[in-house]
Amino acid sequence: MKRLPLEGIRVADFTWIGAGSFTTKLLADHGADVIKIESAERLDSLRSSRPYKDGIPGLNRSGYFADRNSSKRSITLNLKTAEGQDLARQLIATSDIVANNFTPGTMEKFGLGYDDVKRIRNDVIYLAMSMQGASGPEYKYLGYGLTIGALTGLQFMCGLPDREPAGTGTNFPDHIPNPCHAAFAVLAALRHRRLTGQGQYIDVAQTEPTLALLGPDIMKYSANQEAGGRSGNQRMPRSPHGVFPCRGVDKWIAISAWEDRAWNSLVAALGEPAWLAAPEFATSAGRWANRAEHETALARATKDWDAEDLMAALQAKGVAAGVVRTAADIVDHDPQLQHRGHWVKLQHPEMGETVYNAPPFRISDHPSTPRYAAPLLGQHTDDVCRNVFGLSGAEIDVLRSNGVLT
């Protein structure tokens, strides 16, 4: 087996919650030695976030935390102590990357800002992932995925017409745009350092990667000064383009068949019901103009189909269609994800066998799974103290009794 792509790279990981932890997870799952700096005095709030394994709360039982922190090591350092800050500097001296997603100024309070860290290691790659970046009139504003979605317009655009902004139902910026953009920037900085020997300061304002999702709406405004609004599943001039009922309780299918060829294939797959053959539905312009009528007729045709059977029938005719699956469907019954080995089961010291996401891409000749389960709080403190800091057992005991290793 070849070396993992990031083997030999060490990350001093000060990130917490969603976007930062997912960024460093991507690095850890591909071989980087990611050492997560935690403290029982100020817990990563994901550790106390549902769902808990078997419904039993505990600092080491959060499935959310586990999935965002696979393949990492955890140490507990009290950065409010001088000794804790000194140990953090020792770790940084051996690290290629230092990552945090705190509000600007937080790392500086501990003497761990970029200028401080650069004096420890001149070629360091320093990743800072605050909500609004390191400068500007709002740079110290606090926020999470919800507020990032609101500030960028994502919240405004999601929902039904004439209803309040609904958002995405999750902290979407934490899961897709921000960690992926940040990890890409880190990889580019590693390549730059390999070519030049120079480190980098990477300032990610988490609002800005989220804006990359909104291209059509931004262009609509910049070209025509139209601010847009909430339209549910509708996308002008596409129709049908929505979710339709299937047989059973709360069973649905998403269908996008607005082009004439796709529409004709859809009607044929459904057995050419008379109520879909009206002349006003024959063209894409006519379908858009009469979308309420023909989508009602389409729902009448789909409601007696099994959703999986209908998806297979439509896909066989080249119609874009997908079953609206539940979490149970995705984990236990999705044949494509099972084929790709997306779900990985790992043994966790406290939770036992747990399910993890594999990285969402595959690299030739490399394993594409998390290497080991998420760490217990401080699970690797003694190991790092001995093998990275060179401390004896007695010295470790003193630091623990003095509240430095907490």
Contacts in CASP RR format, 6 or more apart in sequence:
PFRMAT RR
TARGET T0000
AUTHOR 0000-0000-0000
METHOD contacts of the structure
MODEL  1
MKRLPLEGIRVADFTWIGAGSFTTKLLADHGADVIKIESAERLDSLRSSR
PYKDGIPGLNRSGYFADRNSSKRSITLNLKTAEGQDLARQLIATSDIVAN
NFTPGTMEKFGLGYDDVKRIRNDVIYLAMSMQGASGPEYKYLGYGLTIGA
LTGLQFMCGLPDREPAGTGTNFPDHIPNPCHAAFAVLAALRHRRLTGQGQ
YIDVAQTEPTLALLGPDIMKYSANQEAGGRSGNQRMPRSPHGVFPCRGVD
KWIAISAWEDRAWNSLVAALGEPAWLAAPEFATSAGRWANRAEHETALAR
ATKDWDAEDLMAALQAKGVAAGVVRTAADIVDHDPQLQHRGHWVKLQHPE
MGETVYNAPPFRISDHPSTPRYAAPLLGQHTDDVCRNVFGLSGAEIDVLR
SNGVLT
1 365 0 8 1.000
1 366 0 8 1.000
1 367 0 8 1.000
2 365 0 8 1.000
2 366 0 8 1.000
4 30 0 8 1.000
4 31 0 8 1.000
4 366 0 8 1.000
4 367 0 8 1.000
5 30 0 8 1.000
5 31 0 8 1.000
5 363 0 8 1.000
5 366 0 8 1.000
6 27 0 8 1.000
6 30 0 8 1.000
6 31 0 8 1.000
6 32 0 8 1.000
7 31 0 8 1.000
7 32 0 8 1.000
8 31 0 8 1.000
8 32 0 8 1.000
8 33 0 8 1.000
9 27 0 8 1.000
9 31 0 8 1.000
9 32 0 8 1.000
9 33 0 8 1.000
9 96 0 8 1.000
9 97 0 8 1.000
9 190 0 8 1.000
10 32 0 8 1.000
10 33 0 8 1.000
10 34 0 8 1.000
10 35 0 8 1.000
10 94 0 8 1.000
10 95 0 8 1.000
10 96 0 8 1.000
10 97 0 8 1.000
11 24 0 8 1.000
11 27 0 8 1.000
11 28 0 8 1.000
11 32 0 8 1.000
11 33 0 8 1.000
11 34 0 8 1.000
11 35 0 8 1.000
11 95 0 8 1.000
11 96 0 8 1.000
11 97 0 8 1.000
11 98 0 8 1.000
11 99 0 8 1.000
12 35 0 8 1.000
12 37 0 8 1.000
12 88 0 8 1.000
12 91 0 8 1.000
12 92 0 8 1.000
12 95 0 8 1.000
12 97 0 8 1.000
12 98 0 8 1.000
12 99 0 8 1.000
13 24 0 8 1.000
13 34 0 8 1.000
13 35 0 8 1.000
13 36 0 8 1.000
13 37 0 8 1.000
13 72 0 8 1.000
13 99 0 8 1.000
14 37 0 8 1.000
14 98 0 8 1.000
14 99 0 8 1.000
14 100 0 8 1.000
14 102 0 8 1.000
14 107 0 8 1.000
14 112 0 8 1.000
15 21 0 8 1.000
15 23 0 8 1.000
15 24 0 8 1.000
15 36 0 8 1.000
15 99 0 8 1.000
15 100 0 8 1.000
15 101 0 8 1.000
15 129 0 8 1.000
16 38 0 8 1.000
16 44 0 8 1.000
16 45 0 8 1.000
16 46 0 8 1.000
16 101 0 8 1.000
17 44 0 8 1.000
17 45 0 8 1.000
17 46 0 8 1.000
17 101 0 8 1.000
17 144 0 8 1.000
17 174 0 8 1.000
18 46 0 8 1.000
18 68 0 8 1.000
18 101 0 8 1.000
18 171 0 8 1.000
18 174 0 8 1.000
18 175 0 8 1.000
18 179 0 8 1.000
19 101 0 8 1.000
19 129 0 8 1.000
19 145 0 8 1.000
19 173 0 8 1.000
19 174 0 8 1.000
19 175 0 8 1.000
19 178 0 8 1.000
19 179 0 8 1.000
19 182 0 8 1.000
19 206 0 8 1.000
20 99 0 8 1.000
20 101 0 8 1.000
20 129 0 8 1.000
20 178 0 8 1.000
20 179 0 8 1.000
20 182 0 8 1.000
21 44 0 8 1.000
21 46 0 8 1.000
21 65 0 8 1.000
21 68 0 8 1.000
21 69 0 8 1.000
22 68 0 8 1.000
22 174 0 8 1.000
22 175 0 8 1.000
22 178 0 8 1.000
22 179 0 8 1.000
23 99 0 8 1.000
23 101 0 8 1.000
23 127 0 8 1.000
23 129 0 8 1.000
23 178 0 8 1.000
23 179 0 8 1.000
23 182 0 8 1.000
23 183 0 8 1.000
23 186 0 8 1.000
24 32 0 8 1.000
24 34 0 8 1.000
24 36 0 8 1.000
24 72 0 8 1.000
24 99 0 8 1.000
25 34 0 8 1.000
25 67 0 8 1.000
25 68 0 8 1.000
25 69 0 8 1.000
25 70 0 8 1.000
25 71 0 8 1.000
25 72 0 8 1.000
25 179 0 8 1.000
25 370 0 8 1.000
26 179 0 8 1.000
26 180 0 8 1.000
26 183 0 8 1.000
26 359 0 8 1.000
27 34 0 8 1.000
27 97 0 8 1.000
27 183 0 8 1.000
27 186 0 8 1.000
28 34 0 8 1.000
28 70 0 8 1.000
28 71 0 8 1.000
28 72 0 8 1.000
28 370 0 8 1.000
28 371 0 8 1.000
29 70 0 8 1.000
29 71 0 8 1.000
29 358 0 8 1.000
29 359 0 8 1.000
29 369 0 8 1.000
29 370 0 8 1.000
29 371 0 8 1.000
30 359 0 8 1.000
30 363 0 8 1.000
30 366 0 8 1.000
31 71 0 8 1.000
31 371 0 8 1.000
32 97 0 8 1.000
33 73 0 8 1.000
34 71 0 8 1.000
34 72 0 8 1.000
34 73 0 8 1.000
35 72 0 8 1.000
35 73 0 8 1.000
35 74 0 8 1.000
35 75 0 8 1.000
35 91 0 8 1.000
35 95 0 8 1.000
35 380 0 8 1.000
35 384 0 8 1.000
35 388 0 8 1.000
36 69 0 8 1.000
36 72 0 8 1.000
36 73 0 8 1.000
36 74 0 8 1.000
36 75 0 8 1.000
36 375 0 8 1.000
37 75 0 8 1.000
37 77 0 8 1.000
37 79 0 8 1.000
37 88 0 8 1.000
37 91 0 8 1.000
38 44 0 8 1.000
38 74 0 8 1.000
38 75 0 8 1.000
38 76 0 8 1.000
38 77 0 8 1.000
38 377 0 8 1.000
38 378 0 8 1.000
39 76 0 8 1.000
39 77 0 8 1.000
39 78 0 8 1.000
39 79 0 8 1.000
39 406 0 8 1.000
40 76 0 8 1.000
40 377 0 8 1.000
40 406 0 8 1.000
41 78 0 8 1.000
41 80 0 8 1.000
41 406 0 8 1.000
43 59 0 8 1.000
43 377 0 8 1.000
44 65 0 8 1.000
46 62 0 8 1.000
46 64 0 8 1.000
46 65 0 8 1.000
46 68 0 8 1.000
46 69 0 8 1.000
47 58 0 8 1.000
47 59 0 8 1.000
47 60 0 8 1.000
47 62 0 8 1.000
47 65 0 8 1.000
47 377 0 8 1.000
48 57 0 8 1.000
48 58 0 8 1.000
48 59 0 8 1.000
48 62 0 8 1.000
49 62 0 8 1.000
49 64 0 8 1.000
49 65 0 8 1.000
50 62 0 8 1.000
50 64 0 8 1.000
51 62 0 8 1.000
51 63 0 8 1.000
51 64 0 8 1.000
52 58 0 8 1.000
52 61 0 8 1.000
52 62 0 8 1.000
52 63 0 8 1.000
53 61 0 8 1.000
53 63 0 8 1.000
53 348 0 8 1.000
53 350 0 8 1.000
53 351 0 8 1.000
53 352 0 8 1.000
53 354 0 8 1.000
54 61 0 8 1.000
54 351 0 8 1.000
55 61 0 8 1.000
59 377 0 8 1.000
60 348 0 8 1.000
60 349 0 8 1.000
60 350 0 8 1.000
60 351 0 8 1.000
60 376 0 8 1.000
60 377 0 8 1.000
61 350 0 8 1.000
61 351 0 8 1.000
63 351 0 8 1.000
63 354 0 8 1.000
65 374 0 8 1.000
66 348 0 8 1.000
66 351 0 8 1.000
66 354 0 8 1.000
66 356 0 8 1.000
66 373 0 8 1.000
66 374 0 8 1.000
67 356 0 8 1.000
67 357 0 8 1.000
67 374 0 8 1.000
68 374 0 8 1.000
69 374 0 8 1.000
69 375 0 8 1.000
70 346 0 8 1.000
70 356 0 8 1.000
70 370 0 8 1.000
70 371 0 8 1.000
70 372 0 8 1.000
70 373 0 8 1.000
70 374 0 8 1.000
71 370 0 8 1.000
71 371 0 8 1.000
71 372 0 8 1.000
72 374 0 8 1.000
72 375 0 8 1.000
73 375 0 8 1.000
73 379 0 8 1.000
73 380 0 8 1.000
73 383 0 8 1.000
73 384 0 8 1.000
74 375 0 8 1.000
74 376 0 8 1.000
74 377 0 8 1.000
74 378 0 8 1.000
74 379 0 8 1.000
74 380 0 8 1.000
74 381 0 8 1.000
75 378 0 8 1.000
75 380 0 8 1.000
75 381 0 8 1.000
75 384 0 8 1.000
75 385 0 8 1.000
75 405 0 8 1.000
76 377 0 8 1.000
76 378 0 8 1.000
76 381 0 8 1.000
76 405 0 8 1.000
76 406 0 8 1.000
77 84 0 8 1.000
77 87 0 8 1.000
77 88 0 8 1.000
77 404 0 8 1.000
77 405 0 8 1.000
78 84 0 8 1.000
78 403 0 8 1.000
78 404 0 8 1.000
78 405 0 8 1.000
78 406 0 8 1.000
79 85 0 8 1.000
79 88 0 8 1.000
79 110 0 8 1.000
79 112 0 8 1.000
81 402 0 8 1.000
81 403 0 8 1.000
81 404 0 8 1.000
83 399 0 8 1.000
83 402 0 8 1.000
83 404 0 8 1.000
84 404 0 8 1.000
85 110 0 8 1.000
85 111 0 8 1.000
85 112 0 8 1.000
87 385 0 8 1.000
87 389 0 8 1.000
87 399 0 8 1.000
87 404 0 8 1.000
88 110 0 8 1.000
88 112 0 8 1.000
89 112 0 8 1.000
89 120 0 8 1.000
90 388 0 8 1.000
90 389 0 8 1.000
91 384 0 8 1.000
91 388 0 8 1.000
91 389 0 8 1.000
92 98 0 8 1.000
92 112 0 8 1.000
92 117 0 8 1.000
92 120 0 8 1.000
92 121 0 8 1.000
92 124 0 8 1.000
93 120 0 8 1.000
93 121 0 8 1.000
94 388 0 8 1.000
95 121 0 8 1.000
95 124 0 8 1.000
96 124 0 8 1.000
96 125 0 8 1.000
96 190 0 8 1.000
96 193 0 8 1.000
97 124 0 8 1.000
97 125 0 8 1.000
97 126 0 8 1.000
97 127 0 8 1.000
97 186 0 8 1.000
97 190 0 8 1.000
98 112 0 8 1.000
98 117 0 8 1.000
98 124 0 8 1.000
98 125 0 8 1.000
98 126 0 8 1.000
98 127 0 8 1.000
99 127 0 8 1.000
99 129 0 8 1.000
99 186 0 8 1.000
100 106 0 8 1.000
100 107 0 8 1.000
100 127 0 8 1.000
100 128 0 8 1.000
100 129 0 8 1.000
101 128 0 8 1.000
101 129 0 8 1.000
101 130 0 8 1.000
101 206 0 8 1.000
102 128 0 8 1.000
102 130 0 8 1.000
103 130 0 8 1.000
103 131 0 8 1.000
103 140 0 8 1.000
103 142 0 8 1.000
104 128 0 8 1.000
104 130 0 8 1.000
104 133 0 8 1.000
104 134 0 8 1.000
104 135 0 8 1.000
104 139 0 8 1.000
104 140 0 8 1.000
105 113 0 8 1.000
105 140 0 8 1.000
107 113 0 8 1.000
107 128 0 8 1.000
108 116 0 8 1.000
113 126 0 8 1.000
114 126 0 8 1.000
114 128 0 8 1.000
114 201 0 8 1.000
117 124 0 8 1.000
117 126 0 8 1.000
118 124 0 8 1.000
118 126 0 8 1.000
122 199 0 8 1.000
123 193 0 8 1.000
123 197 0 8 1.000
123 198 0 8 1.000
123 199 0 8 1.000
124 199 0 8 1.000
125 186 0 8 1.000
125 189 0 8 1.000
125 190 0 8 1.000
125 193 0 8 1.000
125 199 0 8 1.000
125 200 0 8 1.000
125 202 0 8 1.000
126 200 0 8 1.000
126 201 0 8 1.000
126 202 0 8 1.000
127 182 0 8 1.000
127 185 0 8 1.000
127 186 0 8 1.000
127 202 0 8 1.000
127 204 0 8 1.000
128 134 0 8 1.000
128 201 0 8 1.000
128 202 0 8 1.000
128 203 0 8 1.000
128 204 0 8 1.000
129 178 0 8 1.000
129 182 0 8 1.000
129 204 0 8 1.000
129 206 0 8 1.000
130 139 0 8 1.000
130 204 0 8 1.000
130 205 0 8 1.000
130 206 0 8 1.000
131 141 0 8 1.000
131 142 0 8 1.000
131 143 0 8 1.000
131 147 0 8 1.000
131 148 0 8 1.000
131 151 0 8 1.000
131 205 0 8 1.000
131 206 0 8 1.000
131 207 0 8 1.000
132 138 0 8 1.000
132 139 0 8 1.000
132 140 0 8 1.000
132 141 0 8 1.000
132 205 0 8 1.000
132 206 0 8 1.000
132 207 0 8 1.000
133 139 0 8 1.000
133 203 0 8 1.000
133 204 0 8 1.000
133 205 0 8 1.000
133 206 0 8 1.000
134 203 0 8 1.000
134 205 0 8 1.000
144 171 0 8 1.000
144 174 0 8 1.000
145 171 0 8 1.000
145 172 0 8 1.000
145 173 0 8 1.000
145 174 0 8 1.000
145 206 0 8 1.000
146 155 0 8 1.000
146 171 0 8 1.000
148 154 0 8 1.000
148 171 0 8 1.000
148 173 0 8 1.000
148 178 0 8 1.000
148 206 0 8 1.000
148 207 0 8 1.000
148 210 0 8 1.000
149 155 0 8 1.000
149 167 0 8 1.000
149 168 0 8 1.000
149 172 0 8 1.000
149 173 0 8 1.000
149 210 0 8 1.000
150 156 0 8 1.000
150 165 0 8 1.000
151 207 0 8 1.000
152 173 0 8 1.000
152 207 0 8 1.000
152 210 0 8 1.000
152 211 0 8 1.000
152 214 0 8 1.000
153 214 0 8 1.000
153 217 0 8 1.000
154 167 0 8 1.000
154 168 0 8 1.000
154 172 0 8 1.000
154 173 0 8 1.000
154 210 0 8 1.000
154 213 0 8 1.000
154 214 0 8 1.000
155 165 0 8 1.000
155 166 0 8 1.000
155 167 0 8 1.000
156 165 0 8 1.000
156 229 0 8 1.000
156 230 0 8 1.000
157 165 0 8 1.000
157 214 0 8 1.000
157 217 0 8 1.000
157 228 0 8 1.000
157 229 0 8 1.000
157 230 0 8 1.000
158 165 0 8 1.000
158 166 0 8 1.000
158 167 0 8 1.000
158 168 0 8 1.000
158 230 0 8 1.000
158 232 0 8 1.000
159 165 0 8 1.000
159 166 0 8 1.000
159 167 0 8 1.000
159 230 0 8 1.000
159 231 0 8 1.000
159 232 0 8 1.000
160 166 0 8 1.000
160 230 0 8 1.000
160 232 0 8 1.000
161 229 0 8 1.000
161 230 0 8 1.000
161 231 0 8 1.000
161 232 0 8 1.000
163 230 0 8 1.000
165 230 0 8 1.000
166 230 0 8 1.000
172 210 0 8 1.000
173 206 0 8 1.000
173 209 0 8 1.000
173 210 0 8 1.000
176 213 0 8 1.000
177 209 0 8 1.000
177 210 0 8 1.000
177 212 0 8 1.000
177 213 0 8 1.000
178 204 0 8 1.000
178 206 0 8 1.000
178 209 0 8 1.000
178 210 0 8 1.000
180 209 0 8 1.000
181 204 0 8 1.000
181 209 0 8 1.000
181 212 0 8 1.000
182 202 0 8 1.000
182 204 0 8 1.000
182 209 0 8 1.000
185 202 0 8 1.000
185 204 0 8 1.000
186 202 0 8 1.000
189 199 0 8 1.000
189 200 0 8 1.000
189 202 0 8 1.000
192 198 0 8 1.000
192 199 0 8 1.000
192 200 0 8 1.000
193 199 0 8 1.000
193 200 0 8 1.000
211 218 0 8 1.000
217 228 0 8 1.000
220 226 0 8 1.000
220 228 0 8 1.000
221 227 0 8 1.000
221 228 0 8 1.000
233 241 0 8 1.000
233 242 0 8 1.000
233 243 0 8 1.000
233 254 0 8 1.000
234 241 0 8 1.000
234 242 0 8 1.000
234 291 0 8 1.000
235 241 0 8 1.000
236 288 0 8 1.000
237 258 0 8 1.000
237 284 0 8 1.000
237 285 0 8 1.000
237 288 0 8 1.000
238 256 0 8 1.000
238 258 0 8 1.000
238 288 0 8 1.000
239 258 0 8 1.000
239 284 0 8 1.000
239 287 0 8 1.000
239 288 0 8 1.000
239 291 0 8 1.000
239 294 0 8 1.000
239 295 0 8 1.000
240 255 0 8 1.000
240 256 0 8 1.000
240 257 0 8 1.000
240 258 0 8 1.000
240 263 0 8 1.000
240 266 0 8 1.000
240 287 0 8 1.000
240 291 0 8 1.000
240 294 0 8 1.000
240 295 0 8 1.000
240 298 0 8 1.000
241 255 0 8 1.000
241 256 0 8 1.000
241 257 0 8 1.000
241 258 0 8 1.000
242 254 0 8 1.000
242 255 0 8 1.000
242 256 0 8 1.000
242 295 0 8 1.000
243 252 0 8 1.000
243 253 0 8 1.000
243 254 0 8 1.000
243 255 0 8 1.000
243 324 0 8 1.000
244 252 0 8 1.000
244 253 0 8 1.000
244 254 0 8 1.000
244 255 0 8 1.000
244 295 0 8 1.000
244 298 0 8 1.000
244 299 0 8 1.000
244 302 0 8 1.000
244 303 0 8 1.000
245 251 0 8 1.000
245 252 0 8 1.000
245 299 0 8 1.000
245 302 0 8 1.000
245 303 0 8 1.000
246 252 0 8 1.000
246 253 0 8 1.000
246 302 0 8 1.000
246 303 0 8 1.000
246 305 0 8 1.000
246 306 0 8 1.000
246 307 0 8 1.000
246 310 0 8 1.000
247 303 0 8 1.000
247 304 0 8 1.000
247 305 0 8 1.000
247 306 0 8 1.000
247 307 0 8 1.000
251 306 0 8 1.000
251 307 0 8 1.000
251 324 0 8 1.000
252 307 0 8 1.000
252 323 0 8 1.000
252 324 0 8 1.000
253 302 0 8 1.000
253 305 0 8 1.000
253 307 0 8 1.000
253 310 0 8 1.000
253 311 0 8 1.000
253 321 0 8 1.000
253 322 0 8 1.000
253 323 0 8 1.000
253 324 0 8 1.000
254 321 0 8 1.000
254 322 0 8 1.000
254 323 0 8 1.000
254 324 0 8 1.000
255 266 0 8 1.000
255 298 0 8 1.000
255 302 0 8 1.000
255 314 0 8 1.000
255 319 0 8 1.000
255 320 0 8 1.000
255 321 0 8 1.000
255 322 0 8 1.000
256 262 0 8 1.000
256 320 0 8 1.000
256 321 0 8 1.000
257 263 0 8 1.000
257 265 0 8 1.000
257 266 0 8 1.000
257 314 0 8 1.000
257 319 0 8 1.000
257 320 0 8 1.000
257 321 0 8 1.000
258 284 0 8 1.000
258 287 0 8 1.000
258 288 0 8 1.000
259 284 0 8 1.000
260 282 0 8 1.000
260 283 0 8 1.000
260 284 0 8 1.000
262 318 0 8 1.000
262 319 0 8 1.000
262 320 0 8 1.000
263 281 0 8 1.000
263 284 0 8 1.000
263 287 0 8 1.000
265 314 0 8 1.000
265 317 0 8 1.000
265 318 0 8 1.000
265 319 0 8 1.000
266 298 0 8 1.000
266 314 0 8 1.000
266 317 0 8 1.000
266 319 0 8 1.000
267 273 0 8 1.000
267 276 0 8 1.000
267 277 0 8 1.000
268 317 0 8 1.000
269 310 0 8 1.000
269 313 0 8 1.000
269 314 0 8 1.000
269 316 0 8 1.000
269 317 0 8 1.000
269 319 0 8 1.000
270 276 0 8 1.000
270 301 0 8 1.000
270 302 0 8 1.000
273 297 0 8 1.000
273 300 0 8 1.000
273 301 0 8 1.000
275 297 0 8 1.000
275 300 0 8 1.000
275 301 0 8 1.000
276 294 0 8 1.000
276 297 0 8 1.000
276 298 0 8 1.000
276 301 0 8 1.000
278 294 0 8 1.000
278 297 0 8 1.000
280 286 0 8 1.000
280 289 0 8 1.000
280 290 0 8 1.000
280 293 0 8 1.000
280 294 0 8 1.000
281 287 0 8 1.000
281 290 0 8 1.000
281 294 0 8 1.000
281 297 0 8 1.000
287 294 0 8 1.000
302 310 0 8 1.000
305 313 0 8 1.000
307 323 0 8 1.000
307 324 0 8 1.000
308 323 0 8 1.000
310 321 0 8 1.000
311 321 0 8 1.000
311 322 0 8 1.000
311 323 0 8 1.000
314 320 0 8 1.000
314 321 0 8 1.000
315 321 0 8 1.000
315 322 0 8 1.000
323 329 0 8 1.000
325 333 0 8 1.000
325 334 0 8 1.000
330 337 0 8 1.000
331 343 0 8 1.000
331 355 0 8 1.000
337 343 0 8 1.000
340 358 0 8 1.000
340 362 0 8 1.000
341 358 0 8 1.000
341 369 0 8 1.000
342 357 0 8 1.000
342 358 0 8 1.000
343 355 0 8 1.000
343 356 0 8 1.000
343 357 0 8 1.000
343 358 0 8 1.000
344 355 0 8 1.000
344 356 0 8 1.000
344 357 0 8 1.000
344 358 0 8 1.000
344 369 0 8 1.000
344 370 0 8 1.000
345 353 0 8 1.000
345 354 0 8 1.000
345 355 0 8 1.000
345 356 0 8 1.000
346 353 0 8 1.000
346 354 0 8 1.000
346 356 0 8 1.000
346 370 0 8 1.000
346 372 0 8 1.000
346 373 0 8 1.000
347 353 0 8 1.000
347 354 0 8 1.000
347 373 0 8 1.000
348 354 0 8 1.000
348 373 0 8 1.000
348 374 0 8 1.000
349 373 0 8 1.000
349 376 0 8 1.000
349 379 0 8 1.000
350 376 0 8 1.000
351 373 0 8 1.000
354 373 0 8 1.000
356 369 0 8 1.000
356 370 0 8 1.000
356 373 0 8 1.000
357 370 0 8 1.000
358 368 0 8 1.000
358 369 0 8 1.000
358 370 0 8 1.000
359 368 0 8 1.000
359 369 0 8 1.000
361 368 0 8 1.000
362 368 0 8 1.000
381 396 0 8 1.000
381 405 0 8 1.000
382 393 0 8 1.000
382 396 0 8 1.000
385 391 0 8 1.000
385 393 0 8 1.000
385 395 0 8 1.000
385 396 0 8 1.000
385 399 0 8 1.000
385 405 0 8 1.000
386 392 0 8 1.000
386 393 0 8 1.000
386 396 0 8 1.000
391 399 0 8 1.000
396 405 0 8 1.000
399 405 0 8 1.000
400 406 0 8 1.000
END
